[in-house]
Amino acid sequence: MHRPESDGRTVKPVTITIDAMSGDRGAAVVVAASLRAVRENEALSIVLVGIRSELEALVREGHARIRIVEAADVVRMNERPSHALRHKKNSSMAIALSLVRDGEAQGCVSAGNTGALMAFGRTIIRMYPGIERPAIAKLIPSLRGRCHVLDLGANVDSTAENLYQYALMGSLMASAICSQAEPRVALLNVGEEEIKGNEQVRLASHMLAQCDTINYIGYVEGSDLFRDVADVVVCDGFVGNIALKTGEGVAGLLIELMEQAFTRNLYGRLVGLLARPIIGRLLQLMDPSRHNGASLLGLQGVVIKSHGNANERAMLSAIRQAVREVELEVPRRINERLDDLML
């Protein structure tokens, strides 16, 4: 029996393909997360792509909605994208993306090499017409909601036109994912004044200010990412990746400090016991593994990039993100509106 949506409709069956071999923690984490995902979602089927013998040994008892597709090779984390593109066409990453292109799955999840995933995605699934580069977009928790941030590492150098395109796609994604009619779009900068920033950022700001269909609110600073100042924050991948990793590091530090404080002595354990409901909600909000999964926007299909070191819970979060984007038909909805918004 399929899970009903909030309006009473039946969720359509969804098939997600997973590059099972490319993550830092190996296939065991991917298989465990996949088994949990199909157990919690009766509309979901998963295709695991990788070394069949290894995956079959991990799945063991089998599952009617998990199947395995053989891949002869694996893209390594330190491999150059250009080398992978030429020599790893039979890799688990390439085959997983090909299954989406061929209609055997509606979305793909990979914890592998980011550059290779972007290169294979552009070649196999293709880009939206008019979009030059894909961008990694992620929902991060903020003070009173969530904020879409992009690019988070797909492109370390971005032109003003690239930033403008990221803003368009981010705005459309916020509308599709969070049902926001006019999401607030901002550029990440070193200050809020108009004269601040490099040439690309200032030119992108001018372009966005001229776009009547984007609710552009100007510049925001790094501290604003978590303060519910904007719904979409745009930057190049170099800046975005550092901001993301810094935020994750701070969150991890706070979680560790809280755990130490509430386990150090009897008084701390007593306070922790009394405050457990509040602490639990805070830990859930801050734990990066609960928010794992970033969208490769710009591709004509759902592709989710998982953190390379994702544990089982984090990988499950990435699978859920892929399912949600498929159910909401995010690529189709973005593609339908891009023509109206492009300069």
C-alpha positions in Angstrom: 0.0 0.0 0.0 1.4 3.4 -1.0 1.8 6.2 1.4 -1.0 8.8 1.0 0.0 12.5 0.6 -1.5 15.1 2.8 -4.3 15.9 0.3 -5.3 12.2 0.1 -3.7 11.4 -3.3 -1.7 8.2 -3.7 2.1 8.6 -4.2 3.3 7.2 -7.5 6.0 4.5 -7.4 9.5 6.0 -7.4 12.7 4.3 -8.4 16.0 5.7 -7.3 19.4 4.4 -8.5 22.4 4.6 -6.2 26.1 4.6 -7.0 26.9 2.0 -4.3 30.7 1.9 -4.6 32.0 5.5 -4.5 31.6 6.7 -0.9 34.4 6.7 1.6 32.7 4.2 3.9 32.0 1.6 1.2 28.9 -0.3 0.0 27.9 -1.5 3.5 26.6 1.9 4.5 24.7 2.3 1.2 23.0 -1.1 1.4 22.0 -0.6 5.1 20.5 2.9 4.2 18.7 1.4 1.2 17.1 -1.4 3.2 15.8 1.2 5.7 14.5 3.4 2.9 12.4 0.7 1.2 11.1 -0.5 4.5 9.8 3.0 5.5 8.5 3.9 2.0 6.3 1.3 0.3 6.3 3.3 -3.0 10.1 3.2 -3.3 12.3 0.9 -5.3 16.1 1.1 -5.4 18.6 0.0 -7.9 22.1 -0.5 -6.4 24.9 -0.2 -9.0 28.3 -1.8 -8.2 30.1 -5.0 -7.8 27.3 -7.6 -7.8 29.0 -10.2 -5.6 29.8 -7.6 -2.9 26.3 -6.1 -3.0 24.5 -9.4 -2.9 26.5 -10.5 0.2 25.5 -7.3 1.9 21.8 -7.5 1.0 21.8 -11.1 2.0 18.1 -12.0 2.5 17.2 -9.9 -0.5 14.3 -7.5 -0.9 11.6 -7.4 -3.6 12.1 -3.7 -4.2 15.9 -3.7 -4.3 17.8 -4.9 -7.4 21.4 -4.9 -8.3 23.1 -3.8 -11.6 26.7 -4.8 -12.2 29.4 -2.2 -12.7 32.9 -3.1 -13.6 34.7 0.0 -12.3 34.6 2.7 -9.6 35.5 6.4 -9.8 38.0 7.1 -7.1 37.8 10.2 -4.9 41.2 11.5 -6.0 40.6 10.8 -9.7 40.5 13.7 -12.2 37.0 14.2 -13.7 38.5 14.3 -17.2 40.2 11.0 -16.7 37.0 9.4 -15.2 35.0 10.8 -18.2 37.3 9.1 -20.7 38.2 5.9 -18.9 35.4 5.1 -16.4 32.3 4.8 -18.6 31.5 1.4 -17.0 31.8 2.8 -13.5 29.1 2.6 -10.9 28.6 6.3 -11.1 28.2 6.5 -14.9 25.9 3.5 -15.0 23.7 4.9 -12.2 23.3 8.1 -14.1 22.6 6.2 -17.4 19.7 4.4 -15.7 18.1 7.8 -15.1 18.7 9.0 -18.6 17.2 5.7 -20.0 14.0 6.0 -17.8 14.7 3.0 -15.6 15.0 5.3 -12.6 13.8 8.8 -11.8 16.7 9.9 -9.6 20.3 9.1 -8.7 22.3 9.3 -5.4 26.1 9.3 -5.3 28.6 9.9 -2.5 31.4 9.9 -5.0 33.8 12.3 -6.6 32.0 15.6 -7.0 33.8 16.8 -10.1 33.3 13.4 -11.8 29.6 13.4 -10.9 29.2 16.8 -12.4 31.1 15.8 -15.6 29.2 12.6 -16.0 25.9 14.4 -15.3 26.5 17.0 -17.9 27.4 14.3 -20.5 24.8 11.7 -19.7 21.7 13.5 -18.4 22.5 16.9 -20.0 21.8 20.4 -18.9 18.7 22.6 -19.1 18.8 24.7 -22.3 20.5 28.0 -21.5 22.2 26.9 -18.3 26.0 26.8 -18.6 27.0 24.9 -15.5 25.2 22.8 -12.8 25.3 24.0 -9.2 25.2 22.1 -6.0 22.3 23.3 -3.9 21.5 22.4 -0.3 18.8 23.2 2.2 20.4 24.3 5.5 18.5 24.9 8.7 18.0 28.5 9.7 16.6 30.3 12.8 12.9 30.0 11.7 13.0 27.8 8.7 15.4 26.6 6.0 17.6 28.3 3.4 18.7 27.1 -0.1 22.4 27.7 -0.6 24.2 27.3 -4.0 26.8 26.7 -5.4 28.4 24.5 -2.8 31.4 23.2 -4.7 30.5 22.3 -8.3 32.3 25.3 -9.7 35.1 27.1 -7.9 35.1 29.9 -10.4 31.8 31.5 -11.5 31.0 34.4 -13.8 28.3 36.9 -13.1 26.1 35.1 -15.7 26.6 31.8 -13.8 25.6 33.5 -10.5 22.5 34.9 -12.2 21.6 31.4 -13.4 22.2 29.9 -10.0 19.8 32.5 -8.6 17.1 31.6 -11.1 17.4 27.9 -10.4 17.6 28.4 -6.7 14.4 30.6 -6.7 12.5 28.0 -8.8 13.7 25.2 -6.5 12.6 27.0 -3.4 9.2 27.5 -5.0 9.0 23.8 -5.9 10.4 22.3 -2.6 9.0 24.8 0.0 6.0 26.2 -1.9 7.3 29.7 -1.6 5.6 32.1 -4.0 8.3 34.7 -3.9 11.4 33.4 -2.2 13.9 36.0 -1.1 17.1 35.7 -3.1 20.4 37.2 -2.0 24.0 37.1 -3.0 26.6 36.1 -0.4 29.2 38.9 0.0 31.8 40.4 2.3 29.4 43.2 3.3 25.9 44.5 2.6 27.0 47.8 0.9 26.6 48.0 -2.8 30.3 48.8 -3.3 31.5 45.6 -1.6 32.5 42.4 -3.4 34.4 41.4 -6.5 33.4 42.4 -10.0 31.5 39.1 -10.7 29.3 39.6 -7.6 28.6 43.3 -8.3 27.6 42.6 -11.9 25.4 39.6 -10.9 23.7 41.9 -8.3 23.0 44.4 -11.1 21.6 41.7 -13.3 19.3 40.3 -10.6 18.1 43.8 -9.7 16.9 44.2 -13.3 14.9 40.9 -13.2 11.3 41.6 -12.3 10.5 37.9 -11.7 13.1 37.4 -9.0 12.6 38.7 -5.4 16.1 39.9 -5.1 16.9 41.5 -1.7 20.6 42.3 -2.2 23.7 41.1 -0.4 24.0 39.1 2.8 27.0 38.1 4.9 28.1 34.7 6.1 26.4 35.1 9.5 23.1 35.7 7.8 22.9 32.1 6.4 21.4 30.8 9.6 19.3 33.8 10.5 16.3 33.5 8.1 17.3 36.6 6.3 16.9 35.0 2.8 15.3 31.9 1.4 18.0 31.5 -1.4 21.6 32.5 -1.0 23.9 32.4 -4.1 27.7 32.3 -4.3 30.4 30.6 -6.2 31.4 27.0 -5.3 34.7 28.0 -3.7 33.1 30.3 -1.2 30.0 28.1 -0.8 31.9 24.9 0.0 34.0 26.7 2.7 30.9 28.2 4.2 29.2 24.8 4.3 32.1 22.9 5.8 32.6 25.7 8.4 29.0 25.5 9.4 29.1 21.7 9.6 32.3 21.9 11.7 30.7 24.4 14.2 27.6 22.3 14.4 29.7 19.2 15.2 31.7 21.1 17.8 28.5 22.3 19.6 27.0 18.8 19.6 30.2 17.4 21.1 30.4 20.2 23.7 26.8 19.7 24.7 27.3 15.9 25.1 30.3 16.5 27.2 28.5 19.0 29.4 25.6 16.7 30.1 27.7 13.6 30.8 30.6 15.0 32.8 29.2 14.7 36.3 26.0 13.9 38.2 24.8 17.5 38.1 25.3 17.6 34.3 23.5 14.3 33.8 20.5 15.6 36.0 20.3 18.8 34.0 20.6 16.9 30.7 17.8 14.5 31.8 15.4 17.4 32.6 16.3 19.2 29.4 16.2 16.1 27.1 13.2 17.1 25.0 14.8 20.5 24.2 18.2 19.1 23.7 16.9 16.4 21.4 15.3 19.0 19.1 18.5 21.1 19.1 20.7 18.1 18.3 18.3 17.1 15.5 18.5 20.6 14.0 22.3 20.9 14.2 23.3 17.3 13.2 24.7 17.5 9.6 23.9 13.8 9.0 20.2 14.6 9.2 20.5 17.2 6.5 22.8 15.3 4.1 22.0 15.4 0.4 22.6 18.2 -2.0 20.9 18.7 -5.4 22.9 19.0 -8.6 20.8 21.8 -10.1 20.9 22.4 -13.9 20.7 18.8 -14.9 17.5 17.5 -16.6 17.0 14.9 -13.9 17.2 14.4 -10.1 20.8 13.9 -9.0 21.7 14.1 -5.3 25.3 14.4 -4.1 25.8 12.8 -0.7 28.7 13.7 1.6 31.6 11.3 0.7 31.9 10.3 4.4 28.2 9.8 4.9 27.1 7.3 7.6 23.9 5.2 7.3 21.7 7.9 8.7 23.2 10.5 6.4 22.8 8.3 3.3 19.2 7.6 4.2 18.7 11.4 4.3 20.1 11.7 0.8 17.8 9.0 -0.5 14.8 10.7 1.1 15.9 14.0 -0.6 16.0 12.3 -4.0 12.6 10.7 -3.5 11.1 14.1 -2.5 12.5 15.9 -5.6 11.1 13.1 -7.8 7.7 13.3 -6.2 7.6 17.1 -6.6 8.9 16.8 -10.2 11.5 19.5 -9.5 13.5 19.2 -12.8 10.3 19.5 -14.9 9.0 22.5 -12.9 12.3 24.3 -13.1 12.7 23.6 -16.8 9.2 24.8 -17.6 9.8 28.2 -16.1 13.5 28.9 -17.0 12.6 30.2 -20.5 10.5 32.9 -19.0 13.2 34.0 -16.6 16.4 33.8 -18.7 17.8 37.2 -19.9 
